[in-house]
Amino acid sequence: MGLENQFIHETLLAKFGDSVSDFNQIHDILTFEAEPAVIKEVIQFLKSEPSLNFNFLTDLCGVHYPEASEDRQFAVVYHIHNWFENVRIRIKCFLSGAQPEIPTVSDLFRSANWQERETYDFYGIRFMGHPQLKRILNMDEMTVFPLRKEYPLEDGGRTDKDDRFFGRTTDNC
């Protein structure tokens, strides 16, 4: 019998207690939240525990929730895969908007190096302990983080486009 989501859930609760929460299944992927203080320990456990063996970090990305409470304005989302059993899980870790920081996992998964740098570059989330946390795609001189939702989607001063041509109507039409 393969690795079951219920077993993963129970194993993580037994090891980490209230530091892991909100377990649910979304499109056959077990999803849960972990506290920032234990995220590295959780990922290390998922990787090294022989009964779990999550040996591949598929993706790591950031999300900005500007309307959320101050302590949940940013999230780092990890997708981890057990290739042997073909089981994937998603871990969400919410961070403060004032100081979005989280421990690096680049020493656990080499692929996290560039993924953490990209997340820093676009969202400003700092990965503490990262060996070379600097911008990867944007210019070093940039003082903003372009994927944060604190910027307008469009330039209100543009006069070269008509919203009617983009499927939007105005009240004056």
C-alpha positions in Angstrom: 0.0 0.0 0.0 1.3 3.4 -1.0 1.9 6.5 1.1 -1.5 7.9 2.2 -2.4 11.5 3.0 -3.9 10.4 6.3 -0.6 8.8 7.4 1.4 12.0 6.4 -1.1 14.1 8.3 -0.9 12.0 11.5 2.9 11.7 11.3 3.3 15.5 11.1 0.8 16.2 13.9 2.6 13.6 16.1 6.0 15.3 15.5 5.1 19.0 15.3 1.7 19.4 17.1 0.1 22.8 16.7 3.0 24.1 14.6 1.3 22.4 11.6 -2.4 23.0 10.9 -5.2 23.5 8.4 -4.7 20.1 6.7 -7.0 19.6 3.6 -6.8 18.0 0.3 -7.0 20.1 -2.9 -6.9 18.3 -6.2 -5.4 15.2 -4.7 -2.6 17.2 -3.0 -2.4 17.3 0.8 -2.1 20.9 1.7 -1.2 22.3 5.2 0.2 25.3 6.9 3.4 25.4 9.0 4.6 28.1 11.3 7.7 30.0 10.1 9.7 29.0 13.2 9.5 25.3 12.3 9.3 25.3 8.5 12.9 24.2 8.0 12.5 21.5 10.6 9.3 20.3 8.9 10.8 20.1 5.5 13.9 18.4 6.8 11.7 15.8 8.5 9.6 15.2 5.4 12.9 14.7 3.4 14.8 12.5 5.9 12.0 10.4 7.5 12.2 7.0 5.7 8.5 6.5 5.9 7.8 9.8 4.2 10.8 10.3 1.9 9.8 13.6 0.2 13.0 13.8 -1.8 12.3 16.5 -4.4 11.4 20.2 -4.1 9.3 20.8 -7.1 8.5 24.5 -6.5 8.9 27.3 -4.0 7.1 30.6 -4.6 5.8 33.7 -2.9 2.2 35.1 -2.6 1.1 38.5 -1.5 -2.2 39.0 0.3 -2.4 42.8 0.9 -5.9 42.6 2.4 -5.0 40.0 5.0 -4.0 40.8 8.6 -0.5 42.1 9.2 0.8 38.7 10.3 -0.5 36.9 7.1 0.3 39.3 4.3 2.8 37.1 2.6 3.1 33.4 2.1 5.8 31.1 0.9 4.4 28.0 -0.7 6.5 24.8 -1.1 5.5 21.9 -3.4 7.4 18.7 -2.4 7.3 15.4 -4.2 8.0 11.8 -3.1 9.2 10.3 -6.4 9.1 6.7 -5.1 5.4 6.7 -4.2 4.5 9.5 -6.6 2.9 11.6 -3.8 3.0 15.4 -3.7 2.3 17.8 -0.9 1.9 21.6 -0.6 3.1 23.5 2.5 2.0 27.1 3.1 3.9 29.4 5.5 2.4 32.8 6.2 4.6 35.7 7.1 4.3 39.2 8.5 3.9 42.1 6.1 6.2 44.3 8.1 9.2 41.9 8.0 8.7 38.9 5.7 11.5 36.6 6.7 11.8 32.8 6.7 14.7 30.3 7.0 16.3 29.1 3.8 15.9 25.5 2.7 18.7 25.9 0.1 20.9 23.7 2.2 18.3 20.9 2.0 17.4 21.2 -1.7 19.8 22.8 -4.1 17.0 23.8 -6.4 15.7 26.1 -3.6 18.7 28.5 -4.2 17.4 30.1 -7.4 13.7 29.7 -6.3 14.4 31.6 -3.1 16.3 34.3 -5.0 13.4 34.7 -7.4 10.9 35.0 -4.6 13.1 37.6 -2.9 13.5 39.5 -6.2 9.8 39.7 -6.9 8.2 39.8 -3.4 11.0 41.0 -1.0 10.7 37.9 1.2 14.1 37.4 2.9 15.4 33.9 3.3 17.6 33.9 6.3 20.8 32.0 5.9 20.7 31.9 2.1 24.3 31.8 0.8 23.7 34.6 -1.8 20.4 36.3 -1.5 20.4 38.9 -4.2 18.2 39.9 -7.2 18.2 37.3 -10.0 16.1 38.8 -12.8 15.6 42.5 -11.9 18.3 45.2 -11.7 20.2 45.5 -8.4 19.3 49.2 -8.3 15.5 48.4 -8.0 14.1 49.5 -4.7 10.6 47.9 -5.2 9.4 44.3 -5.5 7.3 44.1 -8.7 4.9 41.3 -7.8 3.6 42.9 -4.7 0.0 43.9 -5.1 0.6 47.4 -3.8 1.0 48.9 -7.3 -1.9 49.7 -9.7 -2.3 47.3 -12.6 -2.6 50.0 -15.1 -1.2 53.5 -15.5 -4.1 55.9 -15.0 -2.5 58.6 -17.0 -2.4 56.6 -20.3 -4.3 58.2 -23.1 -3.4 55.7 -25.9 -5.9 53.0 -25.2 -9.7 52.8 -25.1 -11.1 50.3 -22.5 -13.9 49.3 -25.0 -11.3 47.5 -27.1 -10.2 45.4 -24.1 -13.7 44.1 -23.2 -14.4 46.7 -20.6 -17.1 49.3 -20.9 -17.3 52.7 -19.3 -20.4 54.3 -17.8 -20.3 57.1 -20.5 -20.8 54.7 -23.5 
